[in-house]
Amino acid sequence: MKVTPDDYGRRCQFDHFCKLVLYHEAVDYFRERKRQRGWETSFETLPLSELDTLIHKWLSICADTTRMVY
């Protein structure tokens, strides 16, 4: 198969387009992860009193859902 210069140019344009789309998808992904990290808190950084409160809430939710199951 012989490659014409016009066909080569189209392939280069398409290749550049694909790389550009992937680059911007990566930028969006990392921007979203950065935004989420602003909202997330590690359990290691929580005070023990707040951690106890979360555990008790979680256990009460689990107990309520097991009562619903027949």
Residue frames as qw, qx, qy, qz and C-alpha x, y, z in Angstrom:
[[0.000, 0.889, 0.457, 0.000, 0.00, 0.00, 0.00],
 [0.435, 0.300, 0.000, 0.849, 1.46, 3.31, -1.06],
 [0.223, -0.714, -0.448, 0.489, 1.03, 6.22, 1.31],
 [0.297, 0.706, 0.253, 0.592, 0.19, 9.53, -0.28],
 [0.250, 0.145, -0.337, 0.896, 1.34, 12.78, 1.33],
 [0.435, -0.375, -0.112, -0.811, -2.30, 13.87, 1.78],
 [0.823, -0.326, -0.440, -0.152, -3.15, 10.63, 3.57],
 [0.619, -0.024, -0.474, 0.626, -0.10, 10.99, 5.80],
 [0.023, -0.287, 0.163, -0.944, -1.18, 14.52, 6.74],
 [0.659, -0.394, -0.246, -0.592, -4.65, 13.32, 7.70],
 [0.825, -0.221, -0.490, 0.174, -3.16, 10.55, 9.83],
 [0.404, 0.103, -0.390, 0.821, -0.90, 13.03, 11.60],
 [0.302, -0.355, 0.010, -0.885, -3.85, 15.33, 12.25],
 [0.796, -0.352, -0.358, -0.339, -5.93, 12.46, 13.61],
 [0.731, -0.077, -0.500, 0.458, -3.02, 11.28, 15.77],
 [0.148, 0.215, -0.284, 0.923, -2.59, 14.79, 17.18],
 [0.534, -0.385, -0.164, -0.735, -6.34, 15.05, 17.81],
 [0.837, -0.286, -0.463, -0.049, -6.39, 11.74, 19.71],
 [0.579, -0.009, -0.453, 0.678, -3.39, 12.73, 21.84],
 [0.084, -0.310, 0.114, -0.940, -4.97, 16.09, 22.59],
 [0.692, -0.402, -0.284, -0.528, -8.24, 14.48, 23.69],
 [0.821, -0.221, -0.474, 0.230, -6.40, 12.02, 25.95],
 [0.365, 0.171, -0.346, 0.847, -4.31, 14.84, 27.44],
 [0.312, -0.354, 0.039, -0.881, -7.38, 16.89, 28.32],
 [0.807, -0.349, -0.400, -0.261, -9.13, 13.83, 29.78],
 [0.697, -0.090, -0.480, 0.525, -6.11, 13.31, 32.04],
 [0.085, 0.256, -0.218, 0.938, -6.16, 16.99, 33.06],
 [0.582, -0.397, -0.187, -0.685, -9.88, 16.72, 33.91],
 [0.831, -0.251, -0.494, 0.051, -9.27, 13.53, 35.92],
 [0.543, -0.019, -0.435, 0.718, -6.49, 15.06, 38.01],
 [0.149, -0.327, 0.063, -0.931, -8.49, 18.25, 38.54],
 [0.721, -0.394, -0.313, -0.476, -11.45, 16.20, 39.79],
 [0.784, -0.183, -0.497, 0.324, -9.21, 14.15, 42.11],
 [0.283, 0.165, -0.318, 0.890, -7.75, 17.37, 43.54],
 [0.418, -0.382, -0.084, -0.820, -11.25, 18.71, 44.16],
 [0.823, -0.331, -0.417, -0.200, -12.32, 15.49, 45.87],
 [0.639, -0.014, -0.506, 0.579, -9.25, 15.49, 48.11],
 [0.049, -0.336, 0.198, -0.920, -10.40, 18.86, 49.41],
 [0.683, -0.345, -0.109, -0.635, -13.61, 17.24, 50.67],
 [0.881, -0.113, -0.459, 0.031, -12.19, 13.93, 51.89],
 [0.313, -0.739, 0.482, -0.352, -10.75, 13.43, 55.35],
 [0.543, 0.226, -0.800, 0.117, -8.55, 10.56, 56.39],
 [0.759, -0.539, -0.335, -0.143, -9.70, 8.49, 59.35],
 [0.714, -0.072, -0.328, 0.614, -6.19, 8.88, 60.79],
 [0.171, 0.275, -0.111, 0.939, -6.64, 12.65, 61.13],
 [0.490, -0.597, -0.355, -0.527, -10.03, 12.49, 62.86],
 [0.222, -0.443, 0.611, -0.617, -10.18, 13.05, 66.62],
 [0.109, -0.049, -0.986, 0.120, -11.19, 9.94, 68.57],
 [0.303, 0.359, 0.571, -0.674, -14.46, 11.51, 69.73],
 [0.529, 0.462, -0.194, -0.685, -15.57, 12.17, 66.16],
 [0.335, 0.252, -0.878, -0.232, -14.44, 8.72, 65.09],
 [0.095, 0.156, 0.905, -0.385, -16.53, 7.15, 67.87],
 [0.449, 0.441, 0.263, -0.731, -19.55, 9.16, 66.72],
 [0.500, 0.419, -0.533, -0.540, -19.11, 7.91, 63.15],
 [0.177, 0.113, -0.978, 0.018, -18.74, 4.32, 64.32],
 [0.245, 0.284, 0.752, -0.542, -21.93, 4.50, 66.39],
 [0.520, 0.481, -0.022, -0.706, -23.84, 6.03, 63.48],
 [0.407, 0.355, -0.758, -0.366, -22.53, 3.34, 61.13],
 [0.036, -0.022, -0.977, 0.208, -23.48, 0.54, 63.54],
 [0.387, 0.385, 0.533, -0.647, -27.00, 1.95, 63.97],
 [0.532, 0.473, -0.320, -0.626, -27.44, 2.15, 60.19],
 [0.302, 0.233, -0.912, -0.151, -26.25, -1.46, 59.82],
 [0.145, 0.163, 0.875, -0.433, -28.61, -2.59, 62.58],
 [0.485, 0.445, 0.229, -0.717, -31.56, -0.81, 60.91],
 [0.518, 0.425, -0.537, -0.513, -30.87, -2.37, 57.51],
 [0.161, 0.116, -0.980, 0.026, -30.58, -5.88, 58.93],
 [0.336, 0.276, 0.682, -0.588, -34.03, -5.52, 60.51],
 [0.540, 0.472, -0.098, -0.690, -35.49, -4.76, 57.08],
 [0.354, 0.312, -0.832, -0.291, -34.17, -7.99, 55.54],
 [0.848, -0.165, 0.067, -0.498, -36.63, -10.86, 55.83]]
